[in-house]
Amino acid sequence: MKVNIGGLDRALRIAVGVALIAWAIFGGPVWAWIGVIPLATGLVGFCGAYSIFGINTCKIKQQ
């Protein structure tokens, strides 16, 4: 898997993921656990949906 998520995109995914998970932990709706997905993709730097649609927000050239 090649990294296809850039710096700002990763930071936003991690922030949104953490916020949703915190909301779920502190009494939010069960669907807020979906925050695990943006958190995981932000930490790993790879998004399967981006691969399918040919999107790459990472500016670093990879080999």
mmCIF file of the C-alpha atoms, coordinates in Angstrom:
data_MODEL
# 
_entry.id   MODEL 
# 
loop_
_atom_site.group_PDB 
_atom_site.id 
_atom_site.type_symbol 
_atom_site.label_atom_id 
_atom_site.label_alt_id 
_atom_site.label_comp_id 
_atom_site.label_asym_id 
_atom_site.label_entity_id 
_atom_site.label_seq_id 
_atom_site.pdbx_PDB_ins_code 
_atom_site.Cartn_x 
_atom_site.Cartn_y 
_atom_site.Cartn_z 
_atom_site.occupancy 
_atom_site.B_iso_or_equiv 
_atom_site.pdbx_formal_charge 
_atom_site.auth_seq_id 
_atom_site.auth_comp_id 
_atom_site.auth_asym_id 
_atom_site.auth_atom_id 
_atom_site.pdbx_PDB_model_num 
ATOM 1  C CA . MET A 1 1  ? 0.000   0.000  0.000  1.00 0.00 ? 1  MET A CA 1 
ATOM 2  C CA . LYS A 1 2  ? 1.407   3.350  -1.012 1.00 0.00 ? 2  LYS A CA 1 
ATOM 3  C CA . VAL A 1 3  ? 0.668   6.450  1.029  1.00 0.00 ? 3  VAL A CA 1 
ATOM 4  C CA . ASN A 1 4  ? -2.048  8.447  -0.729 1.00 0.00 ? 4  ASN A CA 1 
ATOM 5  C CA . ILE A 1 5  ? -3.094  10.856 2.021  1.00 0.00 ? 5  ILE A CA 1 
ATOM 6  C CA . GLY A 1 6  ? -1.231  14.162 2.446  1.00 0.00 ? 6  GLY A CA 1 
ATOM 7  C CA . GLY A 1 7  ? -0.350  16.019 5.634  1.00 0.00 ? 7  GLY A CA 1 
ATOM 8  C CA . LEU A 1 8  ? -3.380  18.278 6.023  1.00 0.00 ? 8  LEU A CA 1 
ATOM 9  C CA . ASP A 1 9  ? -5.736  15.478 4.993  1.00 0.00 ? 9  ASP A CA 1 
ATOM 10 C CA . ARG A 1 10 ? -4.149  13.159 7.573  1.00 0.00 ? 10 ARG A CA 1 
ATOM 11 C CA . ALA A 1 11 ? -4.388  15.754 10.346 1.00 0.00 ? 11 ALA A CA 1 
ATOM 12 C CA . LEU A 1 12 ? -8.061  16.404 9.629  1.00 0.00 ? 12 LEU A CA 1 
ATOM 13 C CA . ARG A 1 13 ? -8.870  12.681 9.521  1.00 0.00 ? 13 ARG A CA 1 
ATOM 14 C CA . ILE A 1 14 ? -7.119  12.091 12.846 1.00 0.00 ? 14 ILE A CA 1 
ATOM 15 C CA . ALA A 1 15 ? -8.865  15.061 14.487 1.00 0.00 ? 15 ALA A CA 1 
ATOM 16 C CA . VAL A 1 16 ? -12.304 14.055 13.215 1.00 0.00 ? 16 VAL A CA 1 
ATOM 17 C CA . GLY A 1 17 ? -11.717 10.426 14.171 1.00 0.00 ? 17 GLY A CA 1 
ATOM 18 C CA . VAL A 1 18 ? -10.645 11.283 17.710 1.00 0.00 ? 18 VAL A CA 1 
ATOM 19 C CA . ALA A 1 19 ? -13.565 13.704 18.114 1.00 0.00 ? 19 ALA A CA 1 
ATOM 20 C CA . LEU A 1 20 ? -16.122 11.121 16.966 1.00 0.00 ? 20 LEU A CA 1 
ATOM 21 C CA . ILE A 1 21 ? -14.682 8.401  19.184 1.00 0.00 ? 21 ILE A CA 1 
ATOM 22 C CA . ALA A 1 22 ? -14.628 10.749 22.183 1.00 0.00 ? 22 ALA A CA 1 
ATOM 23 C CA . TRP A 1 23 ? -18.242 11.664 21.471 1.00 0.00 ? 23 TRP A CA 1 
ATOM 24 C CA . ALA A 1 24 ? -19.183 7.967  21.380 1.00 0.00 ? 24 ALA A CA 1 
ATOM 25 C CA . ILE A 1 25 ? -17.339 7.277  24.641 1.00 0.00 ? 25 ILE A CA 1 
ATOM 26 C CA . PHE A 1 26 ? -18.988 10.180 26.460 1.00 0.00 ? 26 PHE A CA 1 
ATOM 27 C CA . GLY A 1 27 ? -22.580 9.308  25.630 1.00 0.00 ? 27 GLY A CA 1 
ATOM 28 C CA . GLY A 1 28 ? -22.906 10.064 21.941 1.00 0.00 ? 28 GLY A CA 1 
ATOM 29 C CA . PRO A 1 29 ? -24.751 7.870  19.482 1.00 0.00 ? 29 PRO A CA 1 
ATOM 30 C CA . VAL A 1 30 ? -23.436 4.420  18.600 1.00 0.00 ? 30 VAL A CA 1 
ATOM 31 C CA . TRP A 1 31 ? -22.770 5.496  14.994 1.00 0.00 ? 31 TRP A CA 1 
ATOM 32 C CA . ALA A 1 32 ? -20.081 7.885  16.265 1.00 0.00 ? 32 ALA A CA 1 
ATOM 33 C CA . TRP A 1 33 ? -17.776 4.836  16.523 1.00 0.00 ? 33 TRP A CA 1 
ATOM 34 C CA . ILE A 1 34 ? -17.412 5.246  12.759 1.00 0.00 ? 34 ILE A CA 1 
ATOM 35 C CA . GLY A 1 35 ? -14.638 7.648  13.812 1.00 0.00 ? 35 GLY A CA 1 
ATOM 36 C CA . VAL A 1 36 ? -12.360 4.598  13.951 1.00 0.00 ? 36 VAL A CA 1 
ATOM 37 C CA . ILE A 1 37 ? -12.195 4.649  10.134 1.00 0.00 ? 37 ILE A CA 1 
ATOM 38 C CA . PRO A 1 38 ? -10.879 8.202  9.603  1.00 0.00 ? 38 PRO A CA 1 
ATOM 39 C CA . LEU A 1 39 ? -8.543  7.754  12.579 1.00 0.00 ? 39 LEU A CA 1 
ATOM 40 C CA . ALA A 1 40 ? -7.080  4.540  11.158 1.00 0.00 ? 40 ALA A CA 1 
ATOM 41 C CA . THR A 1 41 ? -6.710  5.883  7.627  1.00 0.00 ? 41 THR A CA 1 
ATOM 42 C CA . GLY A 1 42 ? -5.117  9.060  8.973  1.00 0.00 ? 42 GLY A CA 1 
ATOM 43 C CA . LEU A 1 43 ? -2.609  7.132  11.061 1.00 0.00 ? 43 LEU A CA 1 
ATOM 44 C CA . VAL A 1 44 ? -1.735  4.677  8.294  1.00 0.00 ? 44 VAL A CA 1 
ATOM 45 C CA . GLY A 1 45 ? -1.747  7.274  5.484  1.00 0.00 ? 45 GLY A CA 1 
ATOM 46 C CA . PHE A 1 46 ? -3.662  5.067  3.070  1.00 0.00 ? 46 PHE A CA 1 
ATOM 47 C CA . CYS A 1 47 ? -7.296  5.315  1.979  1.00 0.00 ? 47 CYS A CA 1 
ATOM 48 C CA . GLY A 1 48 ? -8.788  2.501  -0.077 1.00 0.00 ? 48 GLY A CA 1 
ATOM 49 C CA . ALA A 1 49 ? -11.491 4.761  -1.498 1.00 0.00 ? 49 ALA A CA 1 
ATOM 50 C CA . TYR A 1 50 ? -8.831  7.187  -2.725 1.00 0.00 ? 50 TYR A CA 1 
ATOM 51 C CA . SER A 1 51 ? -7.136  4.286  -4.521 1.00 0.00 ? 51 SER A CA 1 
ATOM 52 C CA . ILE A 1 52 ? -10.368 3.247  -6.234 1.00 0.00 ? 52 ILE A CA 1 
ATOM 53 C CA . PHE A 1 53 ? -11.066 6.775  -7.455 1.00 0.00 ? 53 PHE A CA 1 
ATOM 54 C CA . GLY A 1 54 ? -7.434  7.628  -8.292 1.00 0.00 ? 54 GLY A CA 1 
ATOM 55 C CA . ILE A 1 55 ? -7.145  10.410 -5.713 1.00 0.00 ? 55 ILE A CA 1 
ATOM 56 C CA . ASN A 1 56 ? -3.787  11.219 -4.123 1.00 0.00 ? 56 ASN A CA 1 
ATOM 57 C CA . THR A 1 57 ? -3.378  14.188 -1.770 1.00 0.00 ? 57 THR A CA 1 
ATOM 58 C CA . CYS A 1 58 ? 0.190   13.209 -0.829 1.00 0.00 ? 58 CYS A CA 1 
ATOM 59 C CA . LYS A 1 59 ? 2.668   15.542 -2.488 1.00 0.00 ? 59 LYS A CA 1 
ATOM 60 C CA . ILE A 1 60 ? 5.746   13.383 -1.799 1.00 0.00 ? 60 ILE A CA 1 
ATOM 61 C CA . LYS A 1 61 ? 6.921   11.391 -4.799 1.00 0.00 ? 61 LYS A CA 1 
ATOM 62 C CA . GLN A 1 62 ? 7.053   7.672  -3.994 1.00 0.00 ? 62 GLN A CA 1 
ATOM 63 C CA . GLN A 1 63 ? 9.027   4.910  -5.606 1.00 0.00 ? 63 GLN A CA 1 
# 
